[in-house]
Amino acid sequence: MAGIQIAAVQDKKALHEFVELPYGLYRGDPYWVPPLRIAVKELLDKAKHPFYRDAETELFLARQDGRVVGRVAAIVDKAHNRTHGESAGFFGFYESVNDAAVAKALLSAAREWVSGRGAAFLRGPVNPSTNYECGTLVEGFDSSPMVMMTYNHRYYPSLMEQAGLRKVKDLLAYLSHADTIDIAKIERVAGRALATNGVAVRPIDMKNFQAEVEKVWEVYNKAWERNWGFIPMSREEFFLMGKEMKQILKPSLVLIGEVKGKVVGFALALPDINQALKPAGGKLLPTGLLKILYYQRLIRSVRVLALGVVEEYRTSGVAAAFYATLVRNARQLGYGETEMSWILEDNILMNRSLQLMGAKRYKTYRIYEWN
């Protein structure tokens, strides 16, 4: 590791370097989607972002011959450890040049930092938790990621393994097209499920957005509580995410399932805003916002990023009703490609269901662990 210096981010200049690194690393890559710099800074703001109310984190930069060659965040997520009874440490926001020594130095720094705070192992990447972008892309490098999904260079998996990390879980992404789905078959199954269980599926009421988000937040933490890697979100954190999504969501693609007025599940699909973000190059000004507004009208893809049902109704077919309604509504809005992600590799029921409906697995993201 000669010539590599690892230092914590302690001032505005270093934070600027941390934020800027990917824009140079991916310059010229046709599939990378530059995130808005302002959004990255807000997510990293430990003083303001609600995630950090229940977590500790430290950002690190790697320098070689005076040049920034890598970055990583070390994270101790107290909510995760309480929920799963673990002593886990996490890493995220990882980026680096293709150099095994740089990767080892960065990840060792993160491991040492979380170990000093009681963590028994290092897991990631999560940016900064599984409620946000997470995983290293290991398959599916021939297309851009959809909204809130990651992308990285092909050499990243090798760097992780050379540093001593090993796979702990794969996250799968499926792709389908509205025209290839047997919607009639799905709707028959969905119709029977709704009639049998007395479930009503409706779009979100935008006039009462805050109250709707409140209902969904309660179900979100119940529906996923037993899932691997799930981390409950605080009310403040969930509301912030809802506020951010409100700018791009389509009401008919945010569905709420109710039984006698009680919410038992919800589904969320978002237009793939990445298609509009790419031309902006990470900047809102002077022309980035105009580009986003222009290209936003041309989006024809959506990502289904949440579909959850409380345990009591999980085998009732309500999920099929959500899916059928999403597909039908997406068609009516003019969307074609639909990504369903991410799905745990060992979620046999969901993986089989998607395959039976004609969806094709097209991307794989990996979570690593270093004991």
SVG drawing of the C-alpha trace seen along z (x, -y; Angstrom):
<svg xmlns="http://www.w3.org/2000/svg" viewBox="-66 -29 71 50">
<polyline fill="none" stroke="black" stroke-width="0.4" points="0.0,0.0 3.0,-2.2 2.1,-5.7 -1.6,-5.4 -2.8,-7.8 -6.2,-7.3 -7.7,-10.3 -11.0,-11.1 -13.1,-13.9 -12.8,-16.8 -13.4,-20.0 -15.4,-21.4 -12.6,-20.9 -12.3,-17.2 -16.1,-16.8 -16.1,-18.5 -13.5,-15.9 -15.5,-13.1 -18.6,-14.2 -16.7,-14.9 -14.7,-11.7 -17.3,-9.7 -17.8,-12.4 -14.2,-11.9 -14.1,-8.1 -17.1,-7.5 -16.4,-10.3 -17.3,-8.9 -19.1,-5.8 -22.4,-5.7 -24.3,-3.8 -23.4,-5.8 -26.1,-8.3 -24.5,-11.3 -26.5,-12.0 -27.4,-15.6 -24.6,-17.0 -27.1,-18.8 -28.9,-15.5 -25.6,-13.8 -24.6,-16.5 -28.0,-16.4 -27.7,-12.7 -24.3,-13.0 -25.2,-15.9 -24.9,-14.4 -26.2,-17.5 -29.5,-17.6 -30.4,-14.2 -32.6,-12.2 -30.8,-8.9 -27.9,-10.0 -30.0,-10.6 -29.7,-6.8 -26.4,-6.1 -22.7,-7.0 -20.6,-7.5 -17.2,-8.6 -16.1,-9.5 -12.7,-8.5 -10.6,-9.5 -7.7,-7.7 -4.9,-9.7 -1.9,-8.6 0.7,-11.0 -1.5,-13.8 -4.5,-12.7 -7.8,-11.4 -8.1,-7.8 -10.9,-6.4 -13.6,-7.0 -15.7,-5.1 -18.1,-5.8 -17.9,-3.7 -21.3,-3.3 -22.7,-2.0 -26.5,-1.7 -28.0,-1.4 -31.5,-0.8 -30.2,2.2 -28.4,3.7 -31.4,3.3 -33.7,4.9 -31.5,7.9 -29.6,8.4 -26.3,8.0 -23.1,6.1 -22.8,5.0 -20.7,2.3 -21.4,1.1 -19.5,-0.6 -21.0,-2.6 -20.5,-5.3 -17.5,-3.3 -15.7,-4.4 -12.1,-3.8 -9.6,-3.4 -8.8,0.1 -6.1,0.8 -6.4,3.6 -4.1,1.8 -6.4,-1.3 -9.5,0.9 -7.8,2.8 -6.7,-0.4 -10.1,-2.0 -12.1,1.0 -9.5,1.7 -10.0,-1.9 -13.8,-1.4 -13.4,2.0 -11.1,0.6 -13.4,-2.4 -16.6,-0.2 -14.6,2.3 -13.6,-0.5 -17.4,-1.1 -18.1,2.6 -18.9,4.0 -18.0,7.7 -17.9,7.5 -18.2,5.1 -21.0,5.4 -22.0,3.4 -22.1,1.5 -25.2,-0.5 -25.6,-4.2 -26.1,-4.6 -28.6,-1.7 -30.7,0.8 -33.5,-1.8 -31.4,-3.7 -29.2,-2.6 -27.2,0.5 -25.2,3.4 -22.3,3.7 -23.4,4.5 -21.9,7.8 -24.1,8.7 -25.9,6.4 -23.3,3.8 -24.9,3.2 -27.5,0.7 -28.0,-2.2 -29.5,-1.7 -33.1,-2.7 -34.1,-5.2 -32.5,-4.5 -30.3,-1.6 -26.6,-1.6 -24.0,-1.3 -20.3,-0.7 -17.2,0.3 -16.8,3.9 -13.7,4.2 -15.4,3.5 -16.4,7.1 -12.8,8.2 -11.5,5.4 -14.0,6.5 -12.9,10.1 -9.2,9.2 -9.6,7.1 -11.0,10.2 -14.8,9.6 -17.1,12.4 -20.7,12.5 -23.4,12.6 -26.5,11.9 -27.4,11.2 -30.2,8.7 -31.9,9.3 -33.6,7.0 -36.1,8.2 -37.3,6.5 -40.5,6.9 -42.5,5.0 -46.1,4.1 -46.9,5.6 -45.5,9.1 -47.3,9.6 -50.4,11.7 -52.4,9.1 -55.7,10.9 -54.4,13.9 -52.9,11.7 -56.2,9.8 -58.2,13.0 -56.0,14.1 -56.0,10.6 -59.8,10.3 -60.4,13.6 -58.0,12.5 -59.6,9.2 -63.1,10.6 -62.2,13.4 -60.4,11.2 -62.4,8.1 -59.4,6.0 -59.8,2.7 -56.9,1.3 -56.8,-2.4 -54.3,-5.1 -52.8,-7.4 -54.8,-10.5 -52.5,-13.4 -54.8,-15.9 -54.2,-14.2 -50.5,-13.3 -49.2,-13.7 -52.0,-11.5 -51.4,-8.9 -47.7,-8.8 -48.4,-8.3 -50.5,-5.2 -47.9,-3.8 -45.1,-4.3 -46.8,-2.1 -47.4,0.7 -43.9,0.4 -42.2,1.2 -44.6,4.1 -44.6,5.6 -40.8,5.9 -39.8,6.4 -38.8,10.1 -36.9,9.5 -33.1,10.0 -31.4,6.7 -34.6,4.7 -34.1,1.5 -37.2,-0.3 -37.3,-3.9 -38.1,-6.6 -41.1,-8.7 -39.0,-11.7 -36.8,-9.8 -39.8,-8.2 -41.5,-11.5 -38.4,-13.1 -38.2,-10.3 -41.9,-10.7 -41.4,-14.4 -38.5,-13.8 -40.5,-11.1 -43.6,-13.4 -41.8,-15.5 -41.8,-12.6 -44.5,-10.1 -47.6,-9.3 -50.6,-8.8 -51.9,-5.8 -48.6,-4.1 -48.7,-4.4 -51.3,-1.9 -52.8,-1.4 -54.6,1.8 -57.3,1.6 -59.7,3.9 -62.6,2.0 -60.6,-1.1 -57.5,0.4 -54.3,0.3 -52.9,3.8 -50.3,3.2 -49.0,0.8 -47.1,0.8 -44.9,-1.9 -43.6,-2.4 -41.6,-5.4 -40.9,-6.7 -37.3,-6.1 -36.1,-9.7 -32.5,-8.6 -33.4,-9.0 -33.8,-12.7 -31.0,-13.0 -28.3,-11.7 -28.3,-14.7 -28.1,-17.1 -24.6,-15.8 -25.2,-16.2 -26.0,-20.0 -29.2,-21.9 -27.7,-25.2 -27.5,-26.8 -29.2,-24.4 -29.5,-21.1 -33.0,-21.8 -34.3,-22.6 -32.8,-19.4 -34.5,-17.4 -37.8,-19.0 -37.5,-18.3 -36.4,-14.7 -38.8,-13.9 -41.6,-14.0 -39.9,-11.4 -39.6,-8.7 -41.1,-5.4 -39.8,-3.1 -40.8,-2.6 -39.3,-0.8 -41.5,1.1 -39.4,0.5 -41.8,1.5 -44.6,4.0 -45.5,5.1 -48.4,6.7 -48.8,7.2 -48.3,10.9 -52.0,11.6 -52.7,11.0 -49.4,12.1 -50.7,15.3 -54.1,13.9 -53.1,12.8 -53.2,9.1 -49.6,8.8 -50.9,10.1 -53.7,7.5 -51.1,4.7 -49.0,6.0 -51.9,6.3 -53.1,2.8 -49.6,1.3 -49.1,2.9 -52.5,1.8 -52.0,-1.8 -48.5,-1.9 -49.8,-0.9 -52.4,-3.7 -49.7,-6.2 -47.7,-5.1 -44.9,-3.3 -43.5,-0.1 -40.4,1.3 -41.0,2.2 -38.2,3.1 -39.0,5.0 -36.2,4.6 -34.6,5.5 -35.6,9.1 -33.6,11.2 -32.1,14.2 -33.6,16.6 -37.1,15.1 -38.3,18.1 -42.0,17.2 -41.4,13.7 -38.7,14.9 -40.9,17.7 -43.9,15.4 -42.0,12.9 -40.6,15.5 -44.0,17.0 -45.3,13.6 -42.6,13.4 -40.1,11.1 -36.5,11.7 -33.7,11.4 -31.3,8.8 -29.1,7.4 -27.6,8.7 -26.3,6.6 -24.1,8.1 -23.8,7.4 -20.4,8.3 -19.2,9.1 -15.8,9.0 -15.5,10.9"/>
</svg>
